[in-house]
């Protein structure tokens, strides 16, 4: 079973993965699956999901009425090895870290060290966006609400895959990332502004973001297993390996450290620790000892809609998941299900997907961690668990979601096949291949090189060690770059435009597949040849 959902992430990555997709399952099959659904059985359901969606391991945490119901592991930490996933197994939870960053800012607001509506440049004087009005108007609140005017995942190639840019360099280069819409006009998921938010926390506390998370949240909650870096996670006794699809086969891949983006994606945790986090959130920041992480007022602020989002319109049996409202708060997605408000978020990094969702009225919290890039496994379990605790008749969400994903992937492959069939296969590049070689510069990313290696031409992203791939001719002056790291599943078109004299004017890129994670924001790059080429 394959589906690499656009990250999500990295949300839109994280939330688009939560809302049911628009492709309908066959009406008859969907209705039949709903009628014949077995009764809820957590162990049986998770084990069925592992097999159906080809996921090596899953961890589940469930809390209800302030108590832990389950913190369990299923499957294996690493394909090919026997070590099981347990309640203590660490997973990278990626964008679920955004809630921790939002909570730390809420604590700073409680302490009077900043206000949500302070201008960002009051706290970071060097902060600058591509537009002067946006620079001067951007508030701390705006950093968390995905309404800045940046496009979906804009600038993510500054940190993803692992780059050599520092956090400060990423923030500095924001000024060169063009805006896609008007300020505060619409929702578009981003990661860069959470990196900025993390920087503000570090500055106000006089320590690193990692140290702030430890002292403000992790230690008070007793989240002793949780780490704030992949490097520390890999030193733990019990951690999960990442898995990705390579040639449509699940495979172990190397971890992807992203130390320069911790405000957006820095937390690595386990089922036992995340249960403590959910209990604190559902208790509006109040701890068992009577102390607070943040005030009740700040809890309400974080869970209040800030940016409206499009309401998905699923078909077939999945129509039951359609929300009446859909919005983003401060570090959390907000929507409804069966008449109850959901507070949730998703996360994705190379080889890991995660989901944390809460039903405040039911004092219910559910976390699902996977060591594979598959949103369907989480979607199916999410609806099964929610239906059980909400007293709804059981629906076979596992079959419904699996059927839908298979259909979507089939259609994507058909689309790619049509593109190959329609290309001008006998066309030739306008220039000798050597003429395309050289250095190209993008305003915010910087330099990319095309050079000869033996009989191959390769593209090298100079600040991204693993983003290296071979170029093959597609048609006319368009090539395809096929990355050597095949688990990226992010091959892209590379198209050159020429000046009247035959010299190269610019180079653009675009993902081949709609399944490519949106943090591979190749389409936002605009390369020009470096002078002297």
Helices and strands as residue ranges (DSSP letters): I 12-16, H 27-35, H 42-52, E 57-64, E 67-75, E 91-92, G 94-97, H 98-110, H 120-123, H 132-137, H 140-143, G 156-158, H 167-173, G 174-176, H 192-205, H 209-213, I 214-218, H 219-221, H 230-233, E 243-246, E 249-252, G 259-261, H 262-265, E 268-269, H 271-282, H 296-302, E 307-308, G 316-321, E 326-328, E 333-337, E 340-349, E 352-359, G 360-362, E 364-370, H 375-390, H 397-422, G 433-436, E 438-442, E 446-453, E 456-461, E 468-475, E 478-483, G 486-488, E 492-498, E 504-511, G 522-524, E 526-529
